[in-house]
Amino acid sequence: MAESAPSLKQTLAGRSLYLVGMMGSGKTSTGRPLAERLGYGFVDADAVIEQAAGCSIPQIFDSDGETGFRAIETQVLSAISQRHSLVVATGGGVVTRPENWGLLHHGIVIWLDVERQQLLERLRADDTARPLLQQQDPVAALDALLAERRPLYAEADLTVVIQNETPEQVADGVLQLLPTLLSDPKTRRRD
């Protein structure tokens, strides 16, 4: 039987959960109900980046390029990682900078793995500006990002394969999987 959320919260001992995955994988939409069920705070790292920069992510890409954006992203992640008891929806490319992994591992890293075709459908249905897909062939751009990032996402502590589940169902699935992960001595709190 799965641990109840209050008991799981106690087992987590304040460790934050970092949701990683491709754009459109549902990190924000899953993160909110997951945080609510755990009694944790929720942080959308992209929203914090926009607040810190005083402009939108597409504007950051326009003025500073991806390199400038990634530098701000690392600074924001560093500040977030100083806090505890959070569910953090990260940006899709956070895994591409090795220094970010040290920050992510202050908590538990959970990969929301969505199959390519479903990602394409989700991204087509979403009007959010995605700077890395603003290319002549956005499908080829997505495929290139998937090829680059999938091995990096696979380094997460926990992988949740998503098919047609709602964000609430995905959050419940994470809650069911976490106790198994937490009972493994390799994942105990690193003090």
C-alpha positions in Angstrom: 0.0 0.0 0.0 1.3 3.5 -0.8 2.3 5.9 1.9 -0.2 8.6 2.7 0.9 12.1 1.5 1.5 13.4 5.1 3.6 10.3 5.9 5.5 10.7 2.6 6.1 14.4 3.4 7.7 13.3 6.6 9.8 10.7 4.8 10.9 13.3 2.3 12.2 15.4 5.2 12.0 18.6 3.3 13.7 17.4 0.1 12.4 19.3 -2.9 11.1 17.5 -6.0 12.5 18.8 -9.3 10.4 17.9 -12.4 12.4 17.7 -15.6 11.3 16.8 -19.1 10.7 18.2 -22.5 8.7 21.3 -23.1 5.0 20.2 -23.2 5.6 17.2 -20.9 3.4 18.7 -18.2 5.9 19.8 -15.5 3.9 22.8 -14.4 0.4 21.2 -14.8 1.6 18.1 -12.8 3.7 20.1 -10.3 0.8 22.1 -8.9 -1.4 19.1 -7.8 1.7 17.2 -6.7 2.7 20.2 -4.4 -0.8 20.5 -3.1 -1.1 16.8 -2.2 2.3 16.9 -0.4 1.6 20.2 1.3 4.6 21.6 -0.4 5.2 25.0 -2.1 5.1 25.1 -6.0 7.6 27.0 -8.1 7.6 27.3 -11.9 11.3 28.1 -12.6 10.4 29.7 -15.9 8.1 32.2 -14.2 10.8 33.0 -11.7 13.3 33.6 -14.6 10.8 36.0 -16.3 10.3 37.8 -13.0 14.0 38.0 -12.3 14.8 39.2 -15.9 11.8 41.6 -16.1 10.9 40.2 -19.5 9.5 37.1 -21.2 11.6 34.0 -22.0 11.3 34.7 -25.8 12.6 38.2 -25.1 15.6 36.8 -23.1 16.4 34.5 -26.1 16.1 37.5 -28.5 18.4 39.7 -26.5 20.9 37.2 -24.9 20.5 34.0 -26.9 20.2 30.6 -25.4 23.6 31.0 -23.6 22.3 34.1 -21.7 19.1 32.4 -20.9 20.9 29.3 -19.5 23.1 31.5 -17.3 20.0 33.2 -15.8 18.3 29.7 -15.4 21.3 28.4 -13.4 21.2 31.5 -11.1 17.5 31.0 -10.5 17.9 27.3 -9.9 20.7 28.0 -7.4 18.4 30.3 -5.5 15.5 27.9 -5.6 17.8 25.0 -4.4 18.5 26.9 -1.2 14.9 26.4 -0.2 13.2 23.2 0.9 9.8 21.5 0.6 9.1 22.6 -2.9 7.9 21.0 -6.1 9.8 22.8 -8.9 8.8 22.7 -12.5 12.1 23.3 -14.4 12.7 24.4 -17.9 13.2 21.7 -20.5 16.8 22.4 -21.1 17.9 22.7 -17.4 19.6 19.3 -17.7 22.0 20.5 -20.4 24.3 22.3 -18.0 26.4 20.0 -15.8 26.4 22.6 -13.0 22.6 22.4 -12.8 22.8 18.7 -11.8 24.6 19.5 -8.6 21.7 21.9 -7.8 19.0 19.5 -8.9 20.5 16.8 -6.7 19.8 18.8 -3.6 16.4 17.2 -4.0 14.8 14.4 -6.0 14.8 14.6 -9.8 11.7 13.3 -11.5 11.6 12.9 -15.3 8.2 13.3 -16.9 8.8 11.2 -20.0 6.2 11.8 -22.8 6.4 9.9 -26.1 7.4 12.0 -29.1 4.1 11.9 -31.0 2.2 13.0 -27.9 4.7 15.8 -27.3 4.1 17.0 -30.8 0.3 17.0 -30.3 0.6 18.8 -27.0 3.0 21.5 -28.4 0.7 22.1 -31.5 -2.3 22.6 -29.1 -0.3 25.0 -26.9 0.1 28.6 -27.9 3.1 29.2 -25.6 6.1 30.7 -27.4 8.9 28.1 -27.5 12.1 29.9 -28.7 13.9 26.7 -29.6 11.1 25.6 -31.9 10.9 28.9 -33.8 12.6 27.3 -36.8 11.6 26.5 -40.4 11.1 22.8 -39.3 9.9 22.8 -35.7 9.5 19.0 -35.8 13.1 18.5 -36.8 14.1 20.9 -34.0 12.1 18.9 -31.5 13.7 15.7 -32.7 17.2 17.2 -32.3 16.3 18.4 -28.8 14.9 14.9 -27.9 18.1 13.2 -29.2 20.3 15.5 -27.1 18.2 15.5 -23.9 16.8 12.0 -23.5 20.1 10.6 -22.2 20.4 13.5 -19.8 16.8 13.1 -18.5 17.5 9.4 -18.0 19.9 10.5 -15.2 16.9 11.5 -13.1 16.2 9.6 -9.8 12.7 8.6 -11.0 11.2 8.3 -14.4 7.4 8.6 -14.9 6.3 7.5 -18.4 3.2 9.5 -19.3 0.6 8.4 -21.9 -2.8 9.8 -21.6 -3.0 10.5 -17.9 -4.3 13.8 -16.6 -1.8 15.9 -14.6 -3.7 14.9 -11.4 -3.2 11.2 -12.3 0.5 11.8 -13.0 0.8 13.5 -9.6 -0.8 10.5 -8.0 1.5 8.2 -9.9 4.6 10.1 -8.6 3.2 9.8 -5.0 2.9 6.1 -5.5 6.4 5.7 -6.9 8.3 7.9 -4.4 8.1 5.5 -1.4 10.0 2.8 -3.3 12.6 5.3 -4.4 13.0 6.7 -0.8 13.4 3.2 0.7 16.6 2.8 -1.4 19.5 3.8 0.8 21.3 5.4 -2.2 18.6 8.1 -2.3 18.6 9.0 1.4 19.3 12.6 2.3 22.9 13.6 1.5 24.1 15.5 4.6 
